Amino acid sequence: YRCEQCDYDTTHKGHLMEHQRTHTGERPHKCTMCKYTGSSKGHLASHMRKKHPEYKPYKCNQCDFVGNFSRDLVAHRWKHTGEQPIFCTECDYATPCKANMTAHYKRKHPGKRP
């Protein structure tokens, strides 16, 4: 998919539609807490985390946990199930979330890969 107004191209139609908003100025994603509007869901989500840190859309259905990111909720859920599907080979750290394990390796075991 190629933009007719510039040299942008992509393999995803949705990405092209989002890109075209840079030319039209369309900002359909509206903040429910202020007057901010964004051209993408990602921009709105970033705005919400930065400007409204009290807004935590990811809620556990088994306890009072709330988080800003879906990965936070995924990592939290194992506390209820006891599951620890990904184990660090360098220490006793465990997480159900691959992204958390990658971050753990960068922080605790630099130069090594999960």
C-alpha positions as CSV (number, residue, x, y, z in Angstrom):
1,Y,0.0,0.0,0.0
2,R,1.5,3.3,-1.1
3,C,0.6,6.8,-0.1
4,E,-0.4,9.0,-3.1
5,Q,0.9,12.2,-1.4
6,C,4.4,11.1,-0.4
7,D,6.8,8.1,-0.7
8,Y,5.4,6.2,2.3
9,D,4.5,2.6,1.7
10,T,3.6,-0.3,3.9
11,T,2.3,-3.9,3.7
12,H,-0.7,-3.1,6.0
13,K,-3.7,-1.1,4.8
14,G,-4.5,0.0,8.4
15,H,-1.0,1.6,8.7
16,L,-1.5,3.5,5.4
17,M,-4.9,4.8,6.7
18,E,-3.2,5.9,9.9
19,H,-0.4,7.5,8.0
20,Q,-2.8,9.4,5.7
21,R,-3.9,11.4,8.8
22,T,-0.6,13.1,8.7
23,H,-1.7,14.7,5.5
24,T,-5.4,15.3,6.4
25,G,-4.9,16.4,10.0
26,E,-7.7,14.0,11.1
27,R,-7.4,13.2,14.8
28,P,-10.3,10.8,15.6
29,H,-9.1,9.4,18.9
30,K,-10.4,11.6,21.7
31,C,-9.3,11.7,25.3
32,T,-12.3,11.3,27.7
33,M,-10.5,13.3,30.4
34,C,-9.4,16.5,28.5
35,K,-9.6,18.0,25.1
36,Y,-6.7,16.1,23.5
37,T,-7.2,14.3,20.2
38,G,-4.8,12.0,18.5
39,S,-4.3,10.5,15.1
40,S,-3.8,7.0,16.4
41,K,-4.8,4.7,19.3
42,G,-1.2,4.5,20.2
43,H,-0.8,8.3,20.5
44,L,-3.9,8.4,22.7
45,A,-2.6,5.6,24.9
46,S,0.7,7.5,25.3
47,H,-1.1,10.7,26.1
48,M,-3.2,8.9,28.8
49,R,-0.1,7.4,30.5
50,K,1.8,10.8,30.5
51,K,-1.0,13.3,31.2
52,H,-3.4,11.1,33.2
53,P,-1.3,8.6,35.2
54,E,-4.3,7.9,37.5
55,Y,-6.0,6.3,34.4
56,K,-5.3,2.6,34.5
57,P,-7.5,0.7,32.0
58,Y,-6.2,-2.8,32.7
59,K,-8.1,-4.3,35.7
60,C,-7.8,-7.7,37.2
61,N,-11.1,-9.5,37.5
62,Q,-9.9,-11.4,40.7
63,C,-8.5,-8.6,42.8
64,D,-8.0,-4.8,43.0
65,F,-4.9,-4.7,40.7
66,V,-4.9,-2.1,38.0
67,G,-2.2,-1.3,35.4
68,N,-1.3,1.0,32.6
69,F,-0.3,-1.7,30.1
70,S,-1.8,-5.0,29.1
71,R,1.5,-6.7,29.8
72,D,1.2,-5.6,33.4
73,L,-2.1,-7.4,33.7
74,V,-0.7,-10.5,31.9
75,A,2.3,-10.6,34.3
76,H,0.0,-10.0,37.3
77,R,-2.4,-12.9,36.5
78,W,0.2,-15.6,37.3
79,K,-0.1,-14.5,40.9
80,H,-3.6,-16.0,40.9
81,T,-2.8,-19.1,38.9
82,G,0.7,-19.8,40.3
83,E,1.9,-20.3,36.7
84,Q,5.5,-19.3,35.9
85,P,5.9,-20.4,32.3
86,I,9.2,-18.5,31.5
87,F,12.2,-19.1,33.7
88,C,15.5,-17.2,33.6
89,T,18.4,-19.6,33.0
90,E,20.8,-17.3,34.9
91,C,18.9,-16.8,38.2
92,D,15.5,-17.7,39.9
93,Y,13.5,-15.0,38.1
94,A,10.2,-16.2,36.5
95,T,7.5,-14.4,34.5
96,P,4.6,-15.3,32.2
97,C,5.5,-12.5,29.9
98,K,8.3,-12.7,27.3
99,A,8.8,-8.9,27.2
100,N,9.4,-8.9,31.0
101,M,12.0,-11.6,30.6
102,T,13.8,-9.7,27.8
103,A,13.8,-6.6,30.1
104,H,15.0,-8.7,33.0
105,Y,18.0,-10.0,30.9
106,K,18.9,-6.4,29.8
107,R,18.8,-5.2,33.4
108,K,20.3,-8.2,35.3
109,H,22.3,-10.1,32.7
110,P,23.6,-7.6,30.1
111,G,25.2,-9.2,27.1
112,K,23.2,-12.4,27.5
113,R,20.0,-13.4,25.7
114,P,17.0,-15.2,27.1
